[in-house]
Amino acid sequence: MHSLLIIAHGSSREASNSEVRDLAKKVAAIAVNQFDNVSSAFLELAEPDIPTGIHLCAEAGATEITIVPYFLSAGRHVVEDIPREVDAAAIQHPSVKINLQSHIGSGVEMPALLLRFAYE
Amino acid sequence: MHSLLIIAHGSSREASNSEVRDLAKKVAAIAVNQFDNVSSAFLELAEPDIPTGIHLCAEAGATEITIVPYFLSAGRHVVEDIPREVDAAAIQHPSVKINLQSHIGSGVEMPALLLRFAYE
């Protein structure tokens, strides 16, 4: 069983966290052939946190968890905090294969996406 | 003269800020027919800050500045902090038309982009 876990920063503004949870639902809808479930977790300010998000996937039966950081820039959160939390959770779940992917801001389409928003 | 200003969060990790400045260069390269110049500013932790970024555009001769928040979620930074700083700068530059656009995380392509990163 393969789970996709989206990690976002988390906000004290609950509507912002809901955006992330809605995004997970939208990804789930287009990923039915690739992932058995799609969920989200937050680095701070919102629940579940990263260890809990990984634990929930494992508890639901995941044998593999692919994690995508929903971040634009490779700041300390992406380079240090998320890998550290994922590594710690991986030790707690040695039978689960965990793949930590690149942050989405490294996408080659970002310049064109940004330019589009100059007109929306 | 129409300027595009990209506003990012800013990081204590300088390589992250350089990513944003590089992004501005890439956007400039594909926007030569739409914008006379493209630059970046930061909400915190990096220079220039938002008031300075807007001031630099105006000083360079901008009569119109389009601002795109390079943020994924509509947290307090997007909903409160950036509009407040842009409004304050607009008062300082009454002859410049300032357009504050939506944050890029509201893009309809985000679910597909995120799913792609599950495999990169």
Boltz contact constraints between the chains, C-beta under 6 A:
constraints:
  - contact:
      token1: [A, 4]
      token2: [B, 118]
      max_distance: 6.0
  - contact:
      token1: [A, 11]
      token2: [B, 75]
      max_distance: 6.0
  - contact:
      token1: [A, 13]
      token2: [B, 75]
      max_distance: 6.0
  - contact:
      token1: [A, 13]
      token2: [B, 76]
      max_distance: 6.0
  - contact:
      token1: [A, 16]
      token2: [B, 73]
      max_distance: 6.0
  - contact:
      token1: [A, 16]
      token2: [B, 74]
      max_distance: 6.0
  - contact:
      token1: [A, 16]
      token2: [B, 75]
      max_distance: 6.0
  - contact:
      token1: [A, 19]
      token2: [B, 73]
      max_distance: 6.0
  - contact:
      token1: [A, 26]
      token2: [B, 111]
      max_distance: 6.0
  - contact:
      token1: [A, 27]
      token2: [B, 111]
      max_distance: 6.0
  - contact:
      token1: [A, 27]
      token2: [B, 114]
      max_distance: 6.0
  - contact:
      token1: [A, 27]
      token2: [B, 115]
      max_distance: 6.0
  - contact:
      token1: [A, 30]
      token2: [B, 111]
      max_distance: 6.0
  - contact:
      token1: [A, 31]
      token2: [B, 115]
      max_distance: 6.0
  - contact:
      token1: [A, 66]
      token2: [B, 118]
      max_distance: 6.0
  - contact:
      token1: [A, 68]
      token2: [B, 114]
      max_distance: 6.0
  - contact:
      token1: [A, 68]
      token2: [B, 117]
      max_distance: 6.0
  - contact:
      token1: [A, 68]
      token2: [B, 118]
      max_distance: 6.0
  - contact:
      token1: [A, 70]
      token2: [B, 72]
      max_distance: 6.0
  - contact:
      token1: [A, 72]
      token2: [B, 70]
      max_distance: 6.0
  - contact:
      token1: [A, 72]
      token2: [B, 72]
      max_distance: 6.0
  - contact:
      token1: [A, 73]
      token2: [B, 16]
      max_distance: 6.0
  - contact:
      token1: [A, 73]
      token2: [B, 19]
      max_distance: 6.0
  - contact:
      token1: [A, 74]
      token2: [B, 16]
      max_distance: 6.0
  - contact:
      token1: [A, 75]
      token2: [B, 11]
      max_distance: 6.0
  - contact:
      token1: [A, 75]
      token2: [B, 13]
      max_distance: 6.0
  - contact:
      token1: [A, 75]
      token2: [B, 16]
      max_distance: 6.0
  - contact:
      token1: [A, 76]
      token2: [B, 13]
      max_distance: 6.0
  - contact:
      token1: [A, 101]
      token2: [B, 117]
      max_distance: 6.0
  - contact:
      token1: [A, 102]
      token2: [B, 120]
      max_distance: 6.0
  - contact:
      token1: [A, 104]
      token2: [B, 113]
      max_distance: 6.0
  - contact:
      token1: [A, 104]
      token2: [B, 117]
      max_distance: 6.0
  - contact:
      token1: [A, 111]
      token2: [B, 26]
      max_distance: 6.0
  - contact:
      token1: [A, 111]
      token2: [B, 27]
      max_distance: 6.0
  - contact:
      token1: [A, 111]
      token2: [B, 30]
      max_distance: 6.0
  - contact:
      token1: [A, 113]
      token2: [B, 104]
      max_distance: 6.0
  - contact:
      token1: [A, 114]
      token2: [B, 27]
      max_distance: 6.0
  - contact:
      token1: [A, 114]
      token2: [B, 68]
      max_distance: 6.0
  - contact:
      token1: [A, 115]
      token2: [B, 27]
      max_distance: 6.0
  - contact:
      token1: [A, 115]
      token2: [B, 31]
      max_distance: 6.0
  - contact:
      token1: [A, 117]
      token2: [B, 68]
      max_distance: 6.0
  - contact:
      token1: [A, 117]
      token2: [B, 101]
      max_distance: 6.0
  - contact:
      token1: [A, 117]
      token2: [B, 104]
      max_distance: 6.0
  - contact:
      token1: [A, 118]
      token2: [B, 4]
      max_distance: 6.0
  - contact:
      token1: [A, 118]
      token2: [B, 66]
      max_distance: 6.0
  - contact:
      token1: [A, 118]
      token2: [B, 68]
      max_distance: 6.0
  - contact:
      token1: [A, 120]
      token2: [B, 102]
      max_distance: 6.0
